[in-house]
């Protein structure tokens, strides 16, 4: 990219002006399609880099720079003022940034050869053409609607825009609204379910697959399903919706296994990139129809850029093409695109998909690869699961969190992490997200010097502990087995299932066929354990069973430690516990 001036495809400089002090400078005309996270961020950055550019933002809805992620909380009344959802207004953009924002205006076509777009004012139907030097596409994504009868009924909603939110909140506040059916268990579906509960609306959540929140693996997501059920949500897995029937008083959601009456139906079945403009004008598209971009956020047309939910980027870990609709990456991409448009070279270094969600009392977060994505990409990995308190247990209020790490079997390079818990989750996932971005290994996690005081952490932070456990696995200090192995193991007669918790703990619930020898008595009772057969050891968290495995290994036993302990396995396979 040429600097400091801007150039068109033929190498000619774009519009330039003479400033008040007599110097010549770039004054390009830059059009932006979409005024939410990516578009609004790019517009503000462009102005900070070039005081003289003409910047026009087209936004199809009636609002600009609004907080998509806050929309479910307005429905639930957690956010009480709708003005809080919009971070900026057209008038505010004009006053602060000298950016023209045209809300209620849809760009309906792009002509890359002529460097023009055609726009339509939705209120009047008037169409007109606007030329550009550079064009930034940030139209976001649209809700995916299942191809079934009844999806456009008056009781059926989606939740993508402020207008969607206001309609849904108004519907939810009506007298007589008692039942909601949420179709889809992703971020929006889960947050909407929680917020309907806040409004004292009974909720049924229909999920086609076997788990909620796909960025997590099924074992970690099991805890979220429990949290939903514990707070009154009727969760139905394997629910394939085939139709929605409307009546004067409500709707009925039909599945292959039954029907569910509702006063409100929310469809939250995923999103697809809004890439119709790119497809129509010949710009290259890729997975899910997303616009292919390079490291500069440039499309296949050198004068057109794309950012946010509409853009295809590279995965940080696998370097394969991904489309990740998250606000954080959209904002970073927007800044990078603006820099490059203004001749300031910058590169986007890949998407790792770091995310976090609050669900009633739980927090769930992830970054990088999970097991599903690792297997799909053909990436070999090992995994560990640890249970740690959010801060020192002797200080009041400590809560437990499960941390799952994926890492390479050779050098232990971190591939991904997932955390579920009630406190301190966001802090630890951010540390692990930085470690992943920096290319650290699990060995490096053991060396991190993290802030410690009893109200905030432990002297060995949960991130350090996760590193220690992974290090032990890599160094051969311990062999593991996992919760998904338990159904088979509990049926085998050629192994020993050893529970090293106290007798009181064992009495509250244990795996079928398990024998109980508390860890503090183990050295004195080694003769009670048969020789020559594998020993599968568990405690509650995996700590005491690790100590037991070290003792058993030293005395010639082949033994395996349950990753995450019985506390984790109880979420994944509660049916295997004898109580």
GIBEL-V658114 format. One record per residue. RES is the residue in one small letter. PHI is phi in radians with two decimals (none if undefined). BURIAL is b if it has 24 or more other C-alpha atoms within 12 Angstrom, else e. Layout:
res:phi:burial
RES:PHI:BURIAL
RES:PHI:BURIAL
This chain:
res:phi:burial
x:none:e
x:-1.45:e
x:-2.41:e
x:-1.50:e
x:-1.46:b
x:-1.70:b
x:-2.31:b
x:-1.53:b
x:-1.06:e
x:-1.50:e
x:1.61:e
x:-1.44:e
x:-1.16:e
x:-1.34:b
x:-0.92:b
x:-2.35:e
x:-2.30:e
x:-1.77:e
x:-1.37:e
x:-1.08:e
x:-1.56:e
x:1.59:e
x:-1.57:e
x:-1.67:e
x:-2.54:b
x:-1.13:b
x:-2.44:b
x:-1.23:b
x:-1.73:b
x:-2.09:b
x:-1.84:b
x:-2.18:b
x:-1.74:b
x:1.91:b
x:-2.15:b
x:-1.74:b
x:-1.03:b
x:-1.19:b
x:-1.13:b
x:-1.16:b
x:-1.10:b
x:-1.10:b
x:-1.07:b
x:-1.14:b
x:-1.16:b
x:-1.03:b
x:-1.15:b
x:-1.13:e
x:-1.53:b
x:-2.54:b
x:-1.24:b
x:-1.87:b
x:-1.14:b
x:-1.61:b
x:-2.12:b
x:-2.20:b
x:-1.92:b
x:-1.82:b
x:-2.22:b
x:-1.16:b
x:-1.41:b
x:-1.60:b
x:-2.32:b
x:-2.23:b
x:0.91:b
x:-1.78:b
x:-1.67:b
x:-0.89:b
x:-1.20:b
x:-1.61:b
x:-1.05:b
x:-1.06:b
x:-1.34:b
x:-1.27:b
x:-1.03:b
x:-1.48:b
x:1.46:b
x:-1.15:e
x:-1.72:e
x:-1.60:e
x:-1.95:e
x:-1.12:b
x:-1.15:e
x:-1.21:e
x:-1.33:b
x:-1.82:b
x:-1.43:e
x:-2.71:b
x:-2.12:b
x:-0.95:b
x:-1.16:e
x:-1.15:e
x:-1.09:b
x:-1.14:e
x:-1.23:e
x:-1.48:e
x:-2.03:b
x:0.94:b
x:-1.97:b
x:-1.55:b
x:-1.96:b
x:-1.90:b
x:-1.37:b
x:1.09:b
x:-2.26:b
x:-1.91:b
x:-1.40:b
x:-1.82:b
x:-2.83:b
x:-2.24:b
x:-2.03:b
x:-1.08:b
x:-1.15:e
x:-1.53:e
x:0.99:b
x:-2.39:b
x:-2.20:b
x:-1.89:b
x:-2.10:b
x:-2.27:b
x:-1.36:e
x:-1.19:e
x:-1.27:e
x:-1.90:e
x:1.43:e
x:-1.15:e
x:-1.99:e
x:-2.67:e
x:-1.97:e
x:-2.27:b
x:-1.59:b
x:-2.63:b
x:-1.66:b
x:-2.31:b
x:-2.20:b
x:-2.01:b
x:-1.70:b
x:-2.46:b
x:-1.38:b
x:1.42:b
x:-2.32:b
x:-1.97:b
x:-1.16:b
x:-1.49:e
x:-1.84:b
x:-1.12:e
x:-1.47:e
x:-2.40:e
x:-1.15:e
x:1.63:b
x:-1.27:b
x:-1.83:e
x:-1.19:b
x:-1.24:b
x:-1.67:b
x:-1.83:b
x:-2.30:b
x:-2.08:b
x:-2.45:b
x:-2.22:b
x:-2.14:b
x:-1.09:b
x:-1.06:b
x:-0.98:b
x:-1.15:b
x:-1.12:b
x:-1.12:b
x:-1.15:b
x:-1.13:b
x:-1.13:e
x:-1.09:b
x:-1.14:b
x:-1.48:b
x:-1.16:e
x:-1.10:e
x:1.68:e
x:-1.37:b
x:-2.15:b
x:-2.31:b
x:-2.21:b
x:-2.02:b
x:-1.84:b
x:-1.80:b
x:2.00:b
x:-1.96:b
x:-1.48:b
x:-0.98:b
x:-1.15:b
x:-1.06:b
x:-1.19:b
x:-1.14:b
x:-1.15:b
x:-1.01:b
x:-1.06:b
x:-1.30:b
x:-1.12:b
x:-1.04:b
x:-1.04:b
x:-1.58:b
x:1.08:e
x:-1.79:b
x:-1.17:b
x:-2.19:b
x:-1.98:b
x:-1.87:b
x:-1.82:b
x:-2.15:b
x:-1.18:b
x:-1.50:e
x:-1.73:e
x:-2.62:b
x:-1.69:b
x:0.89:b
x:-0.95:b
x:-1.05:b
x:-1.61:b
x:-1.33:b
x:-1.04:b
x:-1.16:b
x:-1.28:b
x:-1.20:b
x:-1.00:b
x:-1.21:b
x:-1.23:b
x:-1.08:b
x:-1.07:b
x:-1.13:b
x:-1.06:b
x:-1.09:b
x:-1.13:e
x:-1.85:b
x:1.68:e
x:-1.49:b
x:-1.50:b
x:-1.70:b
x:-2.15:b
x:-1.55:b
x:1.14:e
x:-1.67:b
x:-1.72:b
x:-1.32:b
x:-1.93:b
x:-2.94:b
x:-2.23:b
x:-1.82:b
x:-1.63:b
x:-2.41:e
x:-1.11:e
x:-1.75:e
x:3.02:b
x:-2.50:b
x:-2.33:b
x:-1.65:b
x:-1.76:b
x:-2.14:b
x:-1.19:e
x:-1.92:e
x:2.74:e
x:-2.21:e
x:-2.35:b
x:-1.25:b
x:-2.69:b
x:-1.56:b
x:-2.39:b
x:-2.12:b
x:-1.96:b
x:-1.62:b
x:-2.29:b
x:-1.89:b
x:1.83:b
x:-2.33:b
x:-2.28:b
x:-1.02:b
x:-1.45:b
x:-1.83:b
x:-1.01:b
x:-1.06:b
x:-1.15:b
x:-1.08:b
x:-1.24:e
x:-1.85:b
x:1.56:e
x:-1.26:b
x:-1.15:b
x:-2.15:b
x:-2.36:b
x:-1.08:e
x:0.98:b
x:1.40:b
x:-1.17:b
x:-1.35:b
x:-1.23:b
x:-2.19:b
x:-1.72:b
x:-1.18:b
x:-1.65:b
x:1.18:b
x:-1.51:b
x:-1.56:b
x:-1.19:b
x:-1.76:b
x:-1.12:b
x:-1.78:b
x:-2.16:b
x:-2.04:b
x:-2.50:b
x:-2.52:b
x:1.46:b
x:-1.09:b
x:-1.51:b
x:-1.71:b
x:-1.67:b
x:-2.20:b
x:-1.86:b
x:-1.23:b
x:-1.06:b
x:-1.50:b
x:-1.62:b
x:1.12:e
x:-1.53:e
x:-1.21:b
x:-2.46:b
x:-2.25:b
x:-2.06:b
x:-1.46:b
x:-2.25:b
x:-1.19:b
x:-1.05:b
x:-1.02:b
x:-1.05:b
x:-1.17:b
x:-1.16:b
x:-1.08:b
x:-1.10:b
x:-1.12:b
x:-1.16:b
x:-1.07:b
x:-1.07:b
x:-1.03:b
x:-1.21:b
x:-1.03:b
x:-1.61:b
x:1.36:b
x:-1.89:e
x:-1.04:e
x:-2.65:e
x:-2.21:b
x:-1.52:b
x:-1.84:e
x:1.79:b
x:-1.89:b
x:-1.97:b
x:1.20:b
x:-1.19:b
x:-2.58:b
x:-2.62:b
x:-2.49:b
x:-1.69:b
x:-2.35:b
x:0.91:b
x:-1.57:e
x:-1.72:b
x:-2.17:b
x:-2.21:b
x:-2.59:b
x:-2.69:b
x:-2.68:b
x:1.29:b
x:-1.36:b
x:-1.85:b
x:-1.11:b
x:-1.10:e
x:-1.25:b
x:-1.13:b
x:-1.12:e
x:-1.08:e
x:-1.50:e
x:1.26:e
x:-1.59:b
x:-1.32:b
x:-2.68:b
x:-1.98:b
x:-2.47:b
x:-2.35:b
x:-2.33:b
x:-2.17:b
x:-2.07:b
x:-2.38:b
x:-1.37:b
x:-1.20:b
x:-2.66:b
x:-0.91:b
x:-1.22:e
x:-1.39:e
x:-1.63:e
x:-1.03:e
x:1.66:e
x:-1.15:e
x:-2.16:b
x:-1.58:b
x:-2.40:b
x:-1.70:b
x:-2.07:b
x:-1.96:b
x:-1.96:b
x:-2.02:b
x:-2.67:b
x:-1.27:b
x:-1.27:e
x:-1.64:e
x:-1.62:e
x:1.27:b
x:-1.13:b
x:-1.15:b
x:-1.94:b
x:-3.11:b
x:-2.62:b
x:-2.39:b
x:-2.41:b
x:-2.32:b
x:-3.04:b
x:-1.92:b
x:-2.80:b
x:1.35:b
x:-1.20:b
x:-1.07:b
x:-1.09:b
x:-1.29:b
x:-1.18:b
x:-1.19:b
x:-1.08:b
x:-1.23:b
x:-1.14:b
x:-1.16:b
x:-1.05:b
x:-1.14:b
x:-1.07:b
x:-1.46:e
x:1.28:b
x:-1.30:b
x:-1.80:b
x:-1.17:b
x:-1.08:b
x:-1.14:b
x:-1.09:b
x:-1.19:b
x:-1.67:e
x:-1.16:b
x:-1.73:e
x:-1.87:e
x:-1.09:e
x:-2.34:e
x:-2.69:e
x:-0.88:e
x:-1.27:e
x:-2.04:b
x:-2.84:b
x:-2.06:b
x:-1.04:b
x:-1.84:b
x:-1.09:b
x:-0.91:b
x:-1.21:b
x:-1.06:b
x:-1.08:b
x:-1.05:b
x:-1.14:b
x:-1.05:b
x:-1.14:b
x:-1.11:b
x:-1.06:b
x:-1.07:b
x:-1.16:b
x:-1.12:b
x:-1.47:e
x:1.35:e
x:-1.23:b
x:-2.68:b
x:-1.79:b
x:-2.00:b
x:-2.31:b
x:-2.20:b
x:-0.98:b
x:-1.20:b
x:-1.43:e
x:-1.12:b
x:-0.95:e
x:-1.25:e
x:-1.11:b
x:-1.20:b
x:-1.71:e
x:-1.50:e
x:-1.86:e
x:-1.78:e
x:-2.38:b
x:-2.00:b
x:-1.71:b
x:-2.00:b
x:-1.85:b
x:-1.85:b
x:-1.31:b
x:-1.21:b
x:-1.12:e
x:-1.13:e
x:-1.13:e
x:-1.04:b
x:-1.20:e
x:-1.34:e
x:2.70:b
x:-2.70:b
x:-1.24:b
x:-1.04:b
x:1.28:b
x:-1.31:b
x:-1.86:b
x:-1.97:b
x:-2.31:b
x:-0.95:b
x:-1.01:b
x:-1.27:e
x:-1.87:e
x:-1.11:b
x:-1.07:e
x:-1.45:e
x:-2.19:e
x:-1.06:b
x:-1.23:e
x:-1.38:e
x:-1.77:b
x:-1.06:e
x:-1.51:e
x:1.46:e
x:-2.20:e
x:-1.13:b
x:-2.01:b
x:-1.86:b
x:-1.90:b
x:-2.44:b
x:-2.28:b
x:-1.36:b
x:-1.98:b
x:1.86:b
x:-1.40:b
x:-1.15:b
x:-1.20:b
x:-1.14:b
x:-1.04:b
x:-1.09:b
x:-1.13:b
x:-1.14:b
x:-1.14:b
x:-1.11:b
x:-1.06:b
x:-1.09:e
x:-1.79:e
x:1.57:e
x:-1.52:b
x:-1.58:b
x:-2.41:b
x:-2.38:b
x:-1.80:b
x:-1.31:b
x:-1.13:b
x:1.45:b
x:1.25:b
x:-1.15:b
x:-1.08:b
x:-1.31:b
x:-1.08:b
x:-1.13:b
x:-1.34:b
x:-1.43:b
x:-2.34:b
x:-1.10:b
x:-1.21:e
x:-1.54:b
x:-1.53:b
x:-1.65:e
x:-2.11:e
